[in-house]
């Protein structure tokens, strides 16, 4: 056991990851040795940053906590702490069911952990983070919480109301990351579309990104998790105007059937969704849209599912994920709509939808064969380098496998020509010197 050291284990989304990185920085500043997601825990203290979004994520978090309980019993670690979304929502139950945990913290009071271990730093403008990503990219969280209250979603119950971070503080954070060598910024929030409404009385995402794009050293900006209702259309000319704002938008649409959208409380209709996509593609030619769709929502008929499939065929999403409905206690759907779709039907629909999307993704990738792109080189493997175009976010989108015809520096841009395509990978060769 390494004394005066902390192992931090992060589960769930990139928003959780940012919290862990900030926590790691505070511990490091206080003199602790800090590791993130180690293969084997061996520190005096272990902190598990949990996810509580859907059933599978909750199960993964519980399993990890129990694994650490066993490590504590075996005296591989001395103290175990739990924070994040799961303990924010179920703290009392967890304290009763897993008393071996020294203390539980929620989503927003994890700074108390720093006080408890003597690692307190009360400087609210300390933007320090121990980056767990490769040094050339980072996630920037611009808000917490959500005001949308979609019927199926527990996020507002966990995180509370939507709260924007002040714009100047975010811009200072980006400047500090640029100074450390970060080139690429994934802008994240539960609802990008609402940014600024609570602080400034109007939608401020376009202004934030416009100002961020003008910071020297910012090479790529990519937007994650916009909401279709009250979409900030002024972001589109910002994307057109700044070449370092990637032609990429992650906007979860969930469904297309009007009655399902109404039951989901999405505040958008089928026609409005089609109009939104049409306008986005018209104003930002070549944009790649990532979306998430849900199957098996209570009351989803065969006809609704056929409508969803037709939507995927027509919308031609370059990037798409899907998941089956999971009833979350306390949500409007759980309280008002029986989870009526059998699990085997949900899975069959999910498989069918993703098979359809694979065809769309392959067609999209094949259209790139013969074209040249600037790619960010993320890492080197035995047989090739691995990079991404501006249309690809880390970990969730396709990668570009680059032939090793010459040495390429990691964390830098390279011009490549696409020579082959698969549904979720592109094959490429370097075409000139690094940019």
Phi, psi and omega in degrees: 000129180271116183283156181054040180225157183226128168258126179248128181245122183251128176242151176094216195271175179293337176294320174297322181300319179299317178300316180297319181295322177292319178298317180300319179299315181297317178297316181298317179298331180275002175099003178280148167276127188236135174231152180242129179046055180292152177295325176227127177285139180207015183267164178296322181240140173234133177241123176256116178265107193268162173244144179225030189289303180226176186306311182299319180293321178295318179298317179298319180295316179298317180298320180293318178300315182294325175298319180288329174300317178295322177296325177292318179297326179277004178062027172281333174228162182255320185230141181233126179235148181231135180222182173098194191294318182297314181284339173298319186270327188238033187302312183299316179296318181294320179298325179284317187279332183230072183291347180292341176288131183295319178196147176254141175234157182269202181284331189240350181256020181295342176296338175297331176299321178297318177298315185296329181256013176071027181244036187285138172217110187267009180286104185295338183259021175279107184269011184298139176214143168270104185293128176261350174277167169306149190294349183269351175222158181209158173264139177238114182270120187258355180197164173237157171076183183200138178256004190282323179055048171302147193296332187265351196256131179268355185305312179298330178290332181271312191263344181083196186291159181291129180226116177279145170277143181303140186300315183296325178293321178295318180295322176296322178297317179297317178300319180294325178288322176300319180297338178267001177104004179287132181249332190239133187234121174266112183271121189231149171190163175296331182209088179301326187301328185272001186305131175092342185299321182284326183273320190243355178079007177206164182287119189246007179303315180302317180293318179301311183290324177300316180288322180297320182295339182270358178285123179302135180097347177278110186265323179221138172233130182231138189254128181238131169076054168282163181242138187290326179283138183057040180295133181281086187299337180293350176291336184293312175296333175296317178297321179292322188285326186251116180294341180270001169266110187300144175282072189208135177215127177260112184221108183286124182252335171072311181197178180229341178294130183301318184286330175290316177302320179293315179295327177288347182062049183270348176061034178208150181252171177302311182296320178297325178294313178298319180296321179299311181296320179298317182291319179300313182291327179290321185276337178232081182303136179084002181298145174255125183254128171255136176221169175233136180236154181241138173244156174079018175296144182311128179088001179290115181272172174301322180295319177299318181293320176298323177295320178294318178298318179297324177299315180296320178297319186278321185285333178053055178295127178292329180226129181208137171238162179212156177210160179272145179304134177234119182292125180247120185302142179090346179280163180299318181297316181297328182274342188235341184233117177300141178285082196269345184273122179302149183299324181292329176289317176304313183294320179296319178293320179298314180299318182294319181294318181288330175295321177295317179295328179299323177296317179296315182297320179296317178299318179298315181292321179298331180293345181270347181299131182093346180269160177251144180218152166276130178236148171273125180274113185272320186196170178245131173251180183300317189253352185195165168269153180243124180224182179220145171277177177296344183271007188231118176273149182301141170076334185250343186244171181302155177245159177252120179266114190256126181300144182273064177276344173198170182284132178241133179284134178289140180082013178236166179273148177220140176273128182229161172246131181281128184245344179200161184218141170235173184303321186231020175210150174239144175256138186213165174229141176298145182241342177200187182295160180300146180279000000 
